[in-house]
Amino acid sequence: MLWNTYVKRENVTGRANVDDTPALEAYYRELEQRELGALWNVANEIEPWYPQPKSVPMLWKWRDVQPMVRKAAELVTAEKAARRVVMLVNPGRKEWSAAAGLLYTGVQIMNPGEFTSAHRHHASALRFVMEGKGAYTVVDGERLALGARDFVLTPGLTWHDHGVEADGTQCIWQDGLDIPMMNALDANSFEVHKDTVQTPAPLSRENWKKPYSPVFLYKWDESVKSLRKNGFFEYLNPLTGGSVMPTMGAQLELISSEGKFKRHTGSVIYQVASGHGWSEIGDQRFEWEEKDIFAIPSWAKYRHGASSEAVLFSFNDFPAMRALALYREE
Ligand SMILES: [Fe+2]
């Protein structure tokens, strides 16, 4: 078993291997009373031989998620909820509201004419539209119209609000954020805009020095055209050729056969953009179809397969891992 295993005592030179005695147990209680602790009781856990995420591989079937998302639209107003989202919570990362590792994901639903008020946060966000007509988002004043499977960014500290046109249809999208990472680093913040919604205005890209892509919206048709040409598509910052945001990257993959096993540090959250197939993650096999969402924890061995063409959207924390010189793969 790869996940959540640790041995308090290991009979290996260099590893903690202390037997409990009545004297030691009394000593541990004394330490605890003083907000102190014995490293040797946790050393083997907090210094694992290899990455041992608390997250487990997960698959959320759309047929299970969808009714719960639609119910949210009946039970709470978008205004009161501020963001009416059903989160996908990894059982191993509940305290972090993470879907895997340090990544958060949720599914947001908006009725025609509804909007969220303008705000910003240090956490970076991305959005993959699942369905509906008339959705829009306003990022630092720039208004962007969103269609199904479009990909849009709201990088950290950009003002954003979003909604659905009154003559649109109920819209659903997947949000991906680095909230758990920002909180793990004790670096998150939240601000409310002085106006309920921003007044749209053109946004200048001159002398762009910001640490994220000047392109906020990546349309599905163009992205998938490039995917078909190259078999792979990464959403990129056109100025740097690097990831769209400093902490998170995103991509599309074309799956039409069984791939090779791989593993890497960093977590990945997938959404099935089209088709059906399967993924083997660790010792589990998951069958997926359109709009299903699944999560791959860091260092889990995995591969995808499909008997006919499928397209997988995913986002990851690789840019953060690389920036910290922690990314490795095999
Ligand atoms: Fe936000």
Boltz pocket constraint, residues with backbone or C-beta under 6 A from the ligand:
constraints:
  - pocket:
      binder: B
      contacts: [[A, 119], [A, 120], [A, 121], [A, 125], [A, 160]]
      max_distance: 6.0
